[in-house]
Amino acid sequence: MPYGKCLAEGKTKVIYEVPGQETVHSLPADQNAYMVHKDSITAGDGAKRDVIEGKGVLSCRTTSAVFSYLQSRGLKTHYLETLDERTMLVRRAEMIPIEWVARRLATGSYVRRTAIAEGTRFEPVLLEMFLKDDAKHDPLITVDQAVEDKICTAEEAEEALAMTCEVFLLLEGAWAQQDIQLVDLKIELGRTLDGLLLADVIDNDSWRLWPGGRREAMLDKQVYRNLKSSSDEGLADVRRRYVEVAERAEQFGART
């Protein structure tokens, strides 16, 4: 598939312009982009980095399944279609440099920076915002700080937090159908002329998943974070869990 100019490259994906002038999905080519998923996996703001063969394919499968499911439930996303095993056609958006986080259970960094006990359940879901800045280790920010720094407006923040909660609850319900607890989730949003859209990806790097509510059975990226060394055996175990998550995500909506 011929890609246009590289528009942006992150740790796990590359965004390319769509060449030509054809209208695709009722949008001019310059309003769409190709998102290509890489085989990279990282942790610690990129300090830890490895390549897992086929991870990009699994990330594309998971994100495509998740976004398709959310769209079927009325959520607006930038996803248009999957073009090949690691390439998605997406709508271009001006990304807001914030990770919007929803938490059902206390774990990970939240426990380390608070006095809340591991496994504490949040009811309603706890919502947080983190500035996307690897050099500053993605600091926690408030709505007032985001508005003061002109990162987003107060109205955008209110809408974004509501969308974060809605996305979490929909996916929590989908995973519950398979007896898997969605522990927490991070998403990113972008601006378009039609308003905010769920953008970027939601894949196995985006959440924590505990089958049967058991932390020791985790299926998510935390398994990679916990590796003491990047042995072939350890990375193969990470890949196995990513395969399982992709297969399970493709079942969303199949159960009633």
N, C-alpha and C positions, 0 to 999 in steps of 0.2 A: 504494500500500500504506500503510495507516495505521500510523504508528509511535507508540510510547508515549513516555514521558519520556526525555530525553537522559540517559544514565548517565555517559558520558565522551566526550571528543573529543580526538583526537590530531592530529598534523600531517597524516596521510593517511587517517584514517578516523573515523567517529562510531559510538558504540555506543548503541542505544536499547533500552528495555524492550519486551517483547512485551505488547501490551494484551490484556485479557480474562483469562479463567480456564481456557481450554481446555488440555487435555493435548496436547502435541506431542512426538512421538518418545518417548513414554512418560514425559515429564517435564512437571511443571506449568509454566505459562507463566512464572512468576517465576523459574524456573531456566534459562530460555533468554534470548537477546537477539538483536537484529538488528545485524549489522555492515555498515555502509555505507561503501564505498570512495570516497574523494574523488579529484579530478583533480590534487591537489597533488603536487609533488615538491620535496624539500628536501635540503640538504647542510650540513655544518658546524654540526651541532646546531641547524638551522633558520635559520642566518644567511643562507644562500642559499635562495631560494624562488621557484618558478614554478608555473604551471598548464599542464598539457599535456592538451588536450582528449581525453577518452576514456581517460586513464590509469587512472581508477578502475575502468572496465570491464575493462581488461587485468589490473589487479591482482586483481580478483575472479576472473577466469578462471584466472589462474596459481595463486592460492591454492587455489581449489576443486579444480583438477587435482592439485596437489601433495598436499593433505590427503587427497583420495580415494585417491590412489596409496599413501600411507603407511598409511592405514587398511586397505587391501587386503593390506598386508604385516604387519598385526598391531599397528601403533602406535595408541596412544590419543590422539585429538585432540578439540578442542572443536567441530569442524565437524559440522554436521548435514545441511544441504542448501543449495543455491543457489536463491534465490527469484526474483531477476530479475538483470539484467545487472550490477548493482553491489551487490546485497544478499545477504548470507549469513545463514542462521539458525545460531547457535552456542550452545553450552552456556556458561552463566555460570561463571566461575572467579575465584578470588581471585588476581590476578596477582602473581607474585614479581618485584620490580623489578630484575631482572638480565637482561642479554643473555648468553646462553650461546653461545660461539663455538667453531667447529671449523675448523682450518686444515690443508690439505694442502700448500700452497705458501706460502712467505714472500713477502709483497708488502704494499703500502700502509702503514698505520700500524705494522704489526709491524716492517717493515724500518726505519722512521724511528726507532723507539725501542729497537732492538737493534743488535747488530753482525752480525746474520745477513744473508747476501747475498740479493738479490732472486732468487726462483725456487727457493730451497732447498726440497727436499722433506722433509716430516715423515712419518716412519714409526716408530711409529703416528701417527695424526692428533693434532695438538697441540690441546689444549682449554684455553680461557680463560674468565674471567668478568668482566663489566663492569657496574658499578652504573649503572642508568638514572638519570642526573642531568645534564640539559643544562647547567645552571649550572656544574657541575664537569667538563664535557666527558666524561661517562661513564667515570670512572676504572676502571682495572684493579683488581680486588680478589681476595683469596684466599678459600678456603673458611673458614679460621680467622676472617678479618675479617667475612665474611658471618654466621657463627655468633655471633661476639661482638656484632655490631650487631643481632642478632635478625632478620635479613632472611630467613634460612632455617635449618633445622636441619642438622646434619652429615649425617644420613640423607637429607634432601631433596637436599642438594648432591651426594651420591654418586649418587643415583638420577638427578638432572638431568644430570650430566655423562655418565653412561652412556647416557641417552636422546639427548643431543646427538651423541654418537659414532654411535649407531645410526642416527639420522636422516641424518647426513652420509653414512655408508657406503651407505645405501639410495639416496639421491639421487645420490651419486657414480656408483653403478652405473647408475642410470637415464640420467644424462647421458652416460655413457661409451658407451651403446648408440647415441648420436647423434654420437659422436666429439667430445664437448665435455667439457673438464676443469672439474669443480667445484673451484674454488680454495679458497674458504672459505665459511662459512655462519654466520648468526646466527639464533637462535631465542629464543622466550620461552615460559615455562611458567606454568601456573596450578594452584592447589589446588582440589580438589573433595572431596566426601565419599568419593569412590572413589579418591582419590589424585591424583597429578600428571597433568596433561594437556598435550600440545602445544597451544599457544594462539596468539592474535594472528594473524599472517599469515606465510606464506613466499611472497614474490613477487620481482619482479626488483630490489627494493631490498634483499633479504635476503642476497645472495650475490655472488660473482664467477664469471663463466663465460667460459672461454677456448676457443673452437672450435679443435680440433686442438692444444690446449695453447699456442696463440699469444696472448700478451698483447695484441698490436696488433689482434687480431680481436675483442676483448671485446664482449659483448652486454649487459652489466649496467649498473647505476647509475653505475659509475665513469666512463662516457662523459659523463654529466651533470656529475659533479664536475670533470671535466677541461675543461669549456667555459669559455673566457675571457670570453664574454659570452652572454647568453641571447637570441641571434638566432633569428628564425623558422626559419632553415635548421638551426641547431644543435639546437633543440628538436624539429624534425621528424625529425632523425636519431636522437635519443634515442627518440622514439616508435616509429620503424621497428623498432628493436631490441627494444623492449618487446612489439611485436606478434609478432615472430618467437619470442621466448621463450614467450609465452602459447600460441602455436600448437604449439611443440615440447613444452611441458609437457603439453599435452592428448594427446600421443602416448605418455606414460608407460604402461608395461604392455602396449602394443600390439605390442612386439617381443619376441622370445624368443631 
